[in-house]
Amino acid sequence: MSGVHTPGPWSSTYDGVWAKSPWNATVRIATIAHPSPMNGIDGVANAQLIAAAPELFNALQDRK
């Protein structure tokens, strides 16, 4: 893995994960699908986990 990614912080909503572009525009970097009502709960949790990726990555880098 190269370690190159969209810089954080990322944020999550019910239907996506968002980041700031270099031009300070809010851009969607992931779409969260909810194929059935029961999956909505899992979808929100998945979006939150994806949004935490930059922080998790930095925490792992700090442990080296």
Order of alpha helices (4+ residues) and beta strands (2+ residues): beta-beta-beta-alpha-alpha
